[in-house]
Amino acid sequence: NGYFASNWDIEWGTEGFIPTGTPTVNDTPDNPHTLTDLTEGVSYDFYVRADCGSDDIDTSAWVGPFTFTTIPQGATCDFPLTYTNINDPEVIDSVNADTRELWYTVVLDQDYVDVQFSTCGSVYDTKLYVYDACGGNQLAYNDDETSGFCTVDNNQSLIEMETLAAGT
């Protein structure tokens, strides 16, 4: 009976895998249990059963599959893409119709002047925000730049900042 169980077995794999009946996580007391070594942006199935003994004899029937999808990097402020070289001429990432937000983080190693963030060249209508930290203060915002910097059309965004201090 899973209600009174204190240990569980879990078998997991990528969505659609064929379960073997052999636990990939055996006798875990953790509820909920945290899986490790998952790949970002991938869907997984898992099956679970109560395990009332350490010998895998006193077990309930497997239930599942239950499906979940890991968060792709850059999808949230808490799991941003890391931009490590501020002097790169450009950073290009795939944005598609399913991508609603793409988060980056950069910690500056020195003070910079005349910094530009842009989405010039994007085929999507974009907005840019610059924050001083995840969940922090908004430093800048732009939607549909009109200066002519982005030559494709005015649906791209541009933020120009006079200075950014080291450590931000």
PyMOL CGO cylinders between C-alpha atoms (Angstrom):
from pymol import cmd
from pymol.cgo import CYLINDER

trace = [
    CYLINDER, 0.00, 0.00, 0.00, 1.67, 3.22, -1.18, 0.3, 1, 1, 1, 1, 1, 1,
    CYLINDER, 1.67, 3.22, -1.18, -0.12, 5.30, 1.45, 0.3, 1, 1, 1, 1, 1, 1,
    CYLINDER, -0.12, 5.30, 1.45, 1.90, 3.78, 4.29, 0.3, 1, 1, 1, 1, 1, 1,
    CYLINDER, 1.90, 3.78, 4.29, 5.09, 3.19, 2.32, 0.3, 1, 1, 1, 1, 1, 1,
    CYLINDER, 5.09, 3.19, 2.32, 8.31, 4.78, 3.40, 0.3, 1, 1, 1, 1, 1, 1,
    CYLINDER, 8.31, 4.78, 3.40, 10.41, 3.78, 0.36, 0.3, 1, 1, 1, 1, 1, 1,
    CYLINDER, 10.41, 3.78, 0.36, 9.74, 3.88, -3.36, 0.3, 1, 1, 1, 1, 1, 1,
    CYLINDER, 9.74, 3.88, -3.36, 11.25, 2.52, -6.55, 0.3, 1, 1, 1, 1, 1, 1,
    CYLINDER, 11.25, 2.52, -6.55, 11.36, 4.67, -9.67, 0.3, 1, 1, 1, 1, 1, 1,
    CYLINDER, 11.36, 4.67, -9.67, 12.08, 3.72, -13.25, 0.3, 1, 1, 1, 1, 1, 1,
    CYLINDER, 12.08, 3.72, -13.25, 12.58, 6.62, -15.61, 0.3, 1, 1, 1, 1, 1, 1,
    CYLINDER, 12.58, 6.62, -15.61, 13.75, 7.36, -19.13, 0.3, 1, 1, 1, 1, 1, 1,
    CYLINDER, 13.75, 7.36, -19.13, 13.09, 9.65, -22.06, 0.3, 1, 1, 1, 1, 1, 1,
    CYLINDER, 13.09, 9.65, -22.06, 9.44, 9.94, -23.07, 0.3, 1, 1, 1, 1, 1, 1,
    CYLINDER, 9.44, 9.94, -23.07, 8.18, 6.75, -24.67, 0.3, 1, 1, 1, 1, 1, 1,
    CYLINDER, 8.18, 6.75, -24.67, 10.87, 4.45, -23.25, 0.3, 1, 1, 1, 1, 1, 1,
    CYLINDER, 10.87, 4.45, -23.25, 9.90, 0.83, -22.63, 0.3, 1, 1, 1, 1, 1, 1,
    CYLINDER, 9.90, 0.83, -22.63, 10.05, 0.06, -18.90, 0.3, 1, 1, 1, 1, 1, 1,
    CYLINDER, 10.05, 0.06, -18.90, 11.99, -3.04, -17.84, 0.3, 1, 1, 1, 1, 1, 1,
    CYLINDER, 11.99, -3.04, -17.84, 10.54, -3.39, -14.34, 0.3, 1, 1, 1, 1, 1, 1,
    CYLINDER, 10.54, -3.39, -14.34, 14.00, -2.82, -12.89, 0.3, 1, 1, 1, 1, 1, 1,
    CYLINDER, 14.00, -2.82, -12.89, 14.21, 0.40, -10.84, 0.3, 1, 1, 1, 1, 1, 1,
    CYLINDER, 14.21, 0.40, -10.84, 16.68, 3.07, -11.89, 0.3, 1, 1, 1, 1, 1, 1,
    CYLINDER, 16.68, 3.07, -11.89, 16.18, 4.50, -8.39, 0.3, 1, 1, 1, 1, 1, 1,
    CYLINDER, 16.18, 4.50, -8.39, 15.81, 1.76, -5.79, 0.3, 1, 1, 1, 1, 1, 1,
    CYLINDER, 15.81, 1.76, -5.79, 14.42, 2.12, -2.24, 0.3, 1, 1, 1, 1, 1, 1,
    CYLINDER, 14.42, 2.12, -2.24, 14.44, 5.92, -2.06, 0.3, 1, 1, 1, 1, 1, 1,
    CYLINDER, 14.44, 5.92, -2.06, 12.92, 7.35, 1.11, 0.3, 1, 1, 1, 1, 1, 1,
    CYLINDER, 12.92, 7.35, 1.11, 12.69, 10.78, -0.55, 0.3, 1, 1, 1, 1, 1, 1,
    CYLINDER, 12.69, 10.78, -0.55, 9.20, 11.99, -1.39, 0.3, 1, 1, 1, 1, 1, 1,
    CYLINDER, 9.20, 11.99, -1.39, 9.45, 13.90, -3.59, 0.3, 1, 1, 1, 1, 1, 1,
    CYLINDER, 9.45, 13.90, -3.59, 12.61, 12.44, -5.09, 0.3, 1, 1, 1, 1, 1, 1,
    CYLINDER, 12.61, 12.44, -5.09, 14.89, 14.65, -7.18, 0.3, 1, 1, 1, 1, 1, 1,
    CYLINDER, 14.89, 14.65, -7.18, 16.25, 13.05, -10.34, 0.3, 1, 1, 1, 1, 1, 1,
    CYLINDER, 16.25, 13.05, -10.34, 19.70, 14.06, -11.54, 0.3, 1, 1, 1, 1, 1, 1,
    CYLINDER, 19.70, 14.06, -11.54, 21.58, 13.85, -14.84, 0.3, 1, 1, 1, 1, 1, 1,
    CYLINDER, 21.58, 13.85, -14.84, 18.59, 15.10, -16.83, 0.3, 1, 1, 1, 1, 1, 1,
    CYLINDER, 18.59, 15.10, -16.83, 18.96, 17.04, -20.06, 0.3, 1, 1, 1, 1, 1, 1,
    CYLINDER, 18.96, 17.04, -20.06, 17.40, 20.48, -20.37, 0.3, 1, 1, 1, 1, 1, 1,
    CYLINDER, 17.40, 20.48, -20.37, 14.32, 20.80, -22.56, 0.3, 1, 1, 1, 1, 1, 1,
    CYLINDER, 14.32, 20.80, -22.56, 13.71, 17.02, -22.76, 0.3, 1, 1, 1, 1, 1, 1,
    CYLINDER, 13.71, 17.02, -22.76, 10.50, 15.13, -21.88, 0.3, 1, 1, 1, 1, 1, 1,
    CYLINDER, 10.50, 15.13, -21.88, 10.77, 12.13, -19.57, 0.3, 1, 1, 1, 1, 1, 1,
    CYLINDER, 10.77, 12.13, -19.57, 8.44, 9.36, -18.40, 0.3, 1, 1, 1, 1, 1, 1,
    CYLINDER, 8.44, 9.36, -18.40, 8.63, 7.76, -15.00, 0.3, 1, 1, 1, 1, 1, 1,
    CYLINDER, 8.63, 7.76, -15.00, 6.96, 4.86, -13.22, 0.3, 1, 1, 1, 1, 1, 1,
    CYLINDER, 6.96, 4.86, -13.22, 6.82, 4.46, -9.45, 0.3, 1, 1, 1, 1, 1, 1,
    CYLINDER, 6.82, 4.46, -9.45, 5.94, 1.75, -6.96, 0.3, 1, 1, 1, 1, 1, 1,
    CYLINDER, 5.94, 1.75, -6.96, 5.93, 1.43, -3.19, 0.3, 1, 1, 1, 1, 1, 1,
    CYLINDER, 5.93, 1.43, -3.19, 8.75, -0.71, -1.81, 0.3, 1, 1, 1, 1, 1, 1,
    CYLINDER, 8.75, -0.71, -1.81, 8.01, -1.94, 1.70, 0.3, 1, 1, 1, 1, 1, 1,
    CYLINDER, 8.01, -1.94, 1.70, 11.19, -4.01, 2.02, 0.3, 1, 1, 1, 1, 1, 1,
    CYLINDER, 11.19, -4.01, 2.02, 14.79, -3.84, 0.94, 0.3, 1, 1, 1, 1, 1, 1,
    CYLINDER, 14.79, -3.84, 0.94, 14.55, -7.06, -1.06, 0.3, 1, 1, 1, 1, 1, 1,
    CYLINDER, 14.55, -7.06, -1.06, 12.19, -5.82, -3.82, 0.3, 1, 1, 1, 1, 1, 1,
    CYLINDER, 12.19, -5.82, -3.82, 9.73, -8.57, -2.83, 0.3, 1, 1, 1, 1, 1, 1,
    CYLINDER, 9.73, -8.57, -2.83, 7.22, -6.50, -0.87, 0.3, 1, 1, 1, 1, 1, 1,
    CYLINDER, 7.22, -6.50, -0.87, 6.37, -4.02, -3.62, 0.3, 1, 1, 1, 1, 1, 1,
    CYLINDER, 6.37, -4.02, -3.62, 3.21, -2.59, -5.10, 0.3, 1, 1, 1, 1, 1, 1,
    CYLINDER, 3.21, -2.59, -5.10, 2.42, -2.68, -8.80, 0.3, 1, 1, 1, 1, 1, 1,
    CYLINDER, 2.42, -2.68, -8.80, 4.15, -0.09, -10.98, 0.3, 1, 1, 1, 1, 1, 1,
    CYLINDER, 4.15, -0.09, -10.98, 2.02, 2.96, -11.85, 0.3, 1, 1, 1, 1, 1, 1,
    CYLINDER, 2.02, 2.96, -11.85, 2.67, 5.32, -14.72, 0.3, 1, 1, 1, 1, 1, 1,
    CYLINDER, 2.67, 5.32, -14.72, 3.84, 6.56, -17.02, 0.3, 1, 1, 1, 1, 1, 1,
    CYLINDER, 3.84, 6.56, -17.02, 3.88, 10.08, -15.67, 0.3, 1, 1, 1, 1, 1, 1,
    CYLINDER, 3.88, 10.08, -15.67, 5.47, 12.61, -18.00, 0.3, 1, 1, 1, 1, 1, 1,
    CYLINDER, 5.47, 12.61, -18.00, 7.38, 15.81, -17.26, 0.3, 1, 1, 1, 1, 1, 1,
    CYLINDER, 7.38, 15.81, -17.26, 9.61, 18.11, -19.28, 0.3, 1, 1, 1, 1, 1, 1,
    CYLINDER, 9.61, 18.11, -19.28, 12.75, 19.76, -17.97, 0.3, 1, 1, 1, 1, 1, 1,
    CYLINDER, 12.75, 19.76, -17.97, 13.14, 23.50, -18.39, 0.3, 1, 1, 1, 1, 1, 1,
    CYLINDER, 13.14, 23.50, -18.39, 15.41, 24.53, -21.25, 0.3, 1, 1, 1, 1, 1, 1,
    CYLINDER, 15.41, 24.53, -21.25, 18.30, 26.78, -20.26, 0.3, 1, 1, 1, 1, 1, 1,
    CYLINDER, 18.30, 26.78, -20.26, 17.39, 30.40, -20.87, 0.3, 1, 1, 1, 1, 1, 1,
    CYLINDER, 17.39, 30.40, -20.87, 13.67, 29.86, -20.31, 0.3, 1, 1, 1, 1, 1, 1,
    CYLINDER, 13.67, 29.86, -20.31, 13.65, 31.43, -16.84, 0.3, 1, 1, 1, 1, 1, 1,
    CYLINDER, 13.65, 31.43, -16.84, 15.52, 34.06, -14.93, 0.3, 1, 1, 1, 1, 1, 1,
    CYLINDER, 15.52, 34.06, -14.93, 16.69, 31.40, -12.47, 0.3, 1, 1, 1, 1, 1, 1,
    CYLINDER, 16.69, 31.40, -12.47, 18.22, 29.26, -15.26, 0.3, 1, 1, 1, 1, 1, 1,
    CYLINDER, 18.22, 29.26, -15.26, 19.67, 31.75, -17.76, 0.3, 1, 1, 1, 1, 1, 1,
    CYLINDER, 19.67, 31.75, -17.76, 22.02, 31.26, -20.66, 0.3, 1, 1, 1, 1, 1, 1,
    CYLINDER, 22.02, 31.26, -20.66, 25.44, 32.46, -19.53, 0.3, 1, 1, 1, 1, 1, 1,
    CYLINDER, 25.44, 32.46, -19.53, 27.13, 35.05, -21.67, 0.3, 1, 1, 1, 1, 1, 1,
    CYLINDER, 27.13, 35.05, -21.67, 30.79, 34.99, -20.72, 0.3, 1, 1, 1, 1, 1, 1,
    CYLINDER, 30.79, 34.99, -20.72, 32.54, 37.28, -23.19, 0.3, 1, 1, 1, 1, 1, 1,
    CYLINDER, 32.54, 37.28, -23.19, 31.19, 40.83, -23.27, 0.3, 1, 1, 1, 1, 1, 1,
    CYLINDER, 31.19, 40.83, -23.27, 33.41, 41.66, -26.25, 0.3, 1, 1, 1, 1, 1, 1,
    CYLINDER, 33.41, 41.66, -26.25, 31.89, 39.08, -28.58, 0.3, 1, 1, 1, 1, 1, 1,
    CYLINDER, 31.89, 39.08, -28.58, 30.48, 40.93, -31.58, 0.3, 1, 1, 1, 1, 1, 1,
    CYLINDER, 30.48, 40.93, -31.58, 27.21, 39.03, -31.25, 0.3, 1, 1, 1, 1, 1, 1,
    CYLINDER, 27.21, 39.03, -31.25, 25.53, 36.19, -29.48, 0.3, 1, 1, 1, 1, 1, 1,
    CYLINDER, 25.53, 36.19, -29.48, 23.08, 34.19, -31.56, 0.3, 1, 1, 1, 1, 1, 1,
    CYLINDER, 23.08, 34.19, -31.56, 20.53, 31.80, -30.12, 0.3, 1, 1, 1, 1, 1, 1,
    CYLINDER, 20.53, 31.80, -30.12, 17.63, 30.03, -31.67, 0.3, 1, 1, 1, 1, 1, 1,
    CYLINDER, 17.63, 30.03, -31.67, 14.31, 31.63, -30.94, 0.3, 1, 1, 1, 1, 1, 1,
    CYLINDER, 14.31, 31.63, -30.94, 11.23, 30.03, -32.38, 0.3, 1, 1, 1, 1, 1, 1,
    CYLINDER, 11.23, 30.03, -32.38, 7.51, 30.57, -32.20, 0.3, 1, 1, 1, 1, 1, 1,
    CYLINDER, 7.51, 30.57, -32.20, 7.35, 28.52, -28.99, 0.3, 1, 1, 1, 1, 1, 1,
    CYLINDER, 7.35, 28.52, -28.99, 9.99, 30.63, -27.24, 0.3, 1, 1, 1, 1, 1, 1,
    CYLINDER, 9.99, 30.63, -27.24, 8.32, 33.32, -25.21, 0.3, 1, 1, 1, 1, 1, 1,
    CYLINDER, 8.32, 33.32, -25.21, 11.32, 34.58, -23.26, 0.3, 1, 1, 1, 1, 1, 1,
    CYLINDER, 11.32, 34.58, -23.26, 15.05, 34.04, -23.44, 0.3, 1, 1, 1, 1, 1, 1,
    CYLINDER, 15.05, 34.04, -23.44, 17.14, 34.98, -20.40, 0.3, 1, 1, 1, 1, 1, 1,
    CYLINDER, 17.14, 34.98, -20.40, 20.85, 35.72, -20.34, 0.3, 1, 1, 1, 1, 1, 1,
    CYLINDER, 20.85, 35.72, -20.34, 23.20, 36.53, -17.52, 0.3, 1, 1, 1, 1, 1, 1,
    CYLINDER, 23.20, 36.53, -17.52, 26.54, 38.27, -17.64, 0.3, 1, 1, 1, 1, 1, 1,
    CYLINDER, 26.54, 38.27, -17.64, 28.73, 39.48, -14.79, 0.3, 1, 1, 1, 1, 1, 1,
    CYLINDER, 28.73, 39.48, -14.79, 31.07, 42.17, -15.99, 0.3, 1, 1, 1, 1, 1, 1,
    CYLINDER, 31.07, 42.17, -15.99, 34.78, 41.86, -15.15, 0.3, 1, 1, 1, 1, 1, 1,
    CYLINDER, 34.78, 41.86, -15.15, 35.35, 45.59, -15.61, 0.3, 1, 1, 1, 1, 1, 1,
    CYLINDER, 35.35, 45.59, -15.61, 33.46, 48.82, -16.27, 0.3, 1, 1, 1, 1, 1, 1,
    CYLINDER, 33.46, 48.82, -16.27, 32.14, 49.19, -19.82, 0.3, 1, 1, 1, 1, 1, 1,
    CYLINDER, 32.14, 49.19, -19.82, 30.96, 52.25, -21.74, 0.3, 1, 1, 1, 1, 1, 1,
    CYLINDER, 30.96, 52.25, -21.74, 28.62, 52.47, -24.73, 0.3, 1, 1, 1, 1, 1, 1,
    CYLINDER, 28.62, 52.47, -24.73, 27.14, 48.98, -24.33, 0.3, 1, 1, 1, 1, 1, 1,
    CYLINDER, 27.14, 48.98, -24.33, 24.51, 47.88, -26.85, 0.3, 1, 1, 1, 1, 1, 1,
    CYLINDER, 24.51, 47.88, -26.85, 21.96, 45.08, -26.51, 0.3, 1, 1, 1, 1, 1, 1,
    CYLINDER, 21.96, 45.08, -26.51, 19.93, 44.48, -29.64, 0.3, 1, 1, 1, 1, 1, 1,
    CYLINDER, 19.93, 44.48, -29.64, 17.73, 41.97, -31.38, 0.3, 1, 1, 1, 1, 1, 1,
    CYLINDER, 17.73, 41.97, -31.38, 18.53, 43.38, -34.81, 0.3, 1, 1, 1, 1, 1, 1,
    CYLINDER, 18.53, 43.38, -34.81, 18.12, 40.74, -37.48, 0.3, 1, 1, 1, 1, 1, 1,
    CYLINDER, 18.12, 40.74, -37.48, 15.41, 38.84, -35.66, 0.3, 1, 1, 1, 1, 1, 1,
    CYLINDER, 15.41, 38.84, -35.66, 12.37, 37.87, -37.70, 0.3, 1, 1, 1, 1, 1, 1,
    CYLINDER, 12.37, 37.87, -37.70, 10.20, 38.22, -34.58, 0.3, 1, 1, 1, 1, 1, 1,
    CYLINDER, 10.20, 38.22, -34.58, 8.74, 41.25, -32.87, 0.3, 1, 1, 1, 1, 1, 1,
    CYLINDER, 8.74, 41.25, -32.87, 10.97, 41.57, -29.80, 0.3, 1, 1, 1, 1, 1, 1,
    CYLINDER, 10.97, 41.57, -29.80, 11.33, 43.38, -26.50, 0.3, 1, 1, 1, 1, 1, 1,
    CYLINDER, 11.33, 43.38, -26.50, 14.49, 43.81, -24.45, 0.3, 1, 1, 1, 1, 1, 1,
    CYLINDER, 14.49, 43.81, -24.45, 14.83, 44.28, -20.71, 0.3, 1, 1, 1, 1, 1, 1,
    CYLINDER, 14.83, 44.28, -20.71, 18.02, 44.75, -18.69, 0.3, 1, 1, 1, 1, 1, 1,
    CYLINDER, 18.02, 44.75, -18.69, 17.93, 43.98, -14.95, 0.3, 1, 1, 1, 1, 1, 1,
    CYLINDER, 17.93, 43.98, -14.95, 20.61, 44.36, -12.31, 0.3, 1, 1, 1, 1, 1, 1,
    CYLINDER, 20.61, 44.36, -12.31, 19.86, 40.84, -11.00, 0.3, 1, 1, 1, 1, 1, 1,
    CYLINDER, 19.86, 40.84, -11.00, 17.34, 38.04, -11.35, 0.3, 1, 1, 1, 1, 1, 1,
    CYLINDER, 17.34, 38.04, -11.35, 14.19, 39.50, -9.82, 0.3, 1, 1, 1, 1, 1, 1,
    CYLINDER, 14.19, 39.50, -9.82, 16.05, 42.78, -9.35, 0.3, 1, 1, 1, 1, 1, 1,
    CYLINDER, 16.05, 42.78, -9.35, 15.61, 46.31, -10.60, 0.3, 1, 1, 1, 1, 1, 1,
    CYLINDER, 15.61, 46.31, -10.60, 14.87, 47.02, -14.24, 0.3, 1, 1, 1, 1, 1, 1,
    CYLINDER, 14.87, 47.02, -14.24, 17.69, 49.16, -15.65, 0.3, 1, 1, 1, 1, 1, 1,
    CYLINDER, 17.69, 49.16, -15.65, 16.44, 49.55, -19.21, 0.3, 1, 1, 1, 1, 1, 1,
    CYLINDER, 16.44, 49.55, -19.21, 13.66, 48.53, -21.60, 0.3, 1, 1, 1, 1, 1, 1,
    CYLINDER, 13.66, 48.53, -21.60, 12.98, 48.83, -25.32, 0.3, 1, 1, 1, 1, 1, 1,
    CYLINDER, 12.98, 48.83, -25.32, 10.23, 47.65, -27.64, 0.3, 1, 1, 1, 1, 1, 1,
    CYLINDER, 10.23, 47.65, -27.64, 10.40, 48.45, -31.35, 0.3, 1, 1, 1, 1, 1, 1,
    CYLINDER, 10.40, 48.45, -31.35, 13.43, 50.71, -31.66, 0.3, 1, 1, 1, 1, 1, 1,
    CYLINDER, 13.43, 50.71, -31.66, 12.92, 53.70, -33.95, 0.3, 1, 1, 1, 1, 1, 1,
    CYLINDER, 12.92, 53.70, -33.95, 16.43, 55.13, -34.33, 0.3, 1, 1, 1, 1, 1, 1,
    CYLINDER, 16.43, 55.13, -34.33, 17.13, 53.26, -37.57, 0.3, 1, 1, 1, 1, 1, 1,
    CYLINDER, 17.13, 53.26, -37.57, 19.91, 51.18, -35.95, 0.3, 1, 1, 1, 1, 1, 1,
    CYLINDER, 19.91, 51.18, -35.95, 18.09, 47.95, -36.83, 0.3, 1, 1, 1, 1, 1, 1,
    CYLINDER, 18.09, 47.95, -36.83, 17.73, 48.18, -40.58, 0.3, 1, 1, 1, 1, 1, 1,
    CYLINDER, 17.73, 48.18, -40.58, 15.39, 45.20, -41.16, 0.3, 1, 1, 1, 1, 1, 1,
    CYLINDER, 15.39, 45.20, -41.16, 12.31, 46.82, -39.65, 0.3, 1, 1, 1, 1, 1, 1,
    CYLINDER, 12.31, 46.82, -39.65, 11.22, 48.48, -36.43, 0.3, 1, 1, 1, 1, 1, 1,
    CYLINDER, 11.22, 48.48, -36.43, 10.01, 45.28, -34.70, 0.3, 1, 1, 1, 1, 1, 1,
    CYLINDER, 10.01, 45.28, -34.70, 13.47, 44.64, -33.26, 0.3, 1, 1, 1, 1, 1, 1,
    CYLINDER, 13.47, 44.64, -33.26, 14.72, 46.18, -30.04, 0.3, 1, 1, 1, 1, 1, 1,
    CYLINDER, 14.72, 46.18, -30.04, 17.80, 48.14, -29.03, 0.3, 1, 1, 1, 1, 1, 1,
    CYLINDER, 17.80, 48.14, -29.03, 19.12, 49.24, -25.66, 0.3, 1, 1, 1, 1, 1, 1,
    CYLINDER, 19.12, 49.24, -25.66, 22.15, 51.49, -25.48, 0.3, 1, 1, 1, 1, 1, 1,
    CYLINDER, 22.15, 51.49, -25.48, 23.66, 52.08, -22.07, 0.3, 1, 1, 1, 1, 1, 1,
    CYLINDER, 23.66, 52.08, -22.07, 26.33, 54.69, -21.43, 0.3, 1, 1, 1, 1, 1, 1,
    CYLINDER, 26.33, 54.69, -21.43, 28.04, 52.69, -18.67, 0.3, 1, 1, 1, 1, 1, 1,
    CYLINDER, 28.04, 52.69, -18.67, 27.78, 49.34, -16.96, 0.3, 1, 1, 1, 1, 1, 1,
    CYLINDER, 27.78, 49.34, -16.96, 29.83, 48.85, -13.81, 0.3, 1, 1, 1, 1, 1, 1,
    CYLINDER, 29.83, 48.85, -13.81, 31.97, 45.81, -13.07, 0.3, 1, 1, 1, 1, 1, 1,
    CYLINDER, 31.97, 45.81, -13.07, 30.14, 43.14, -11.07, 0.3, 1, 1, 1, 1, 1, 1,
    CYLINDER, 30.14, 43.14, -11.07, 26.72, 43.93, -12.61, 0.3, 1, 1, 1, 1, 1, 1,
]
cmd.load_cgo(trace, "trace")
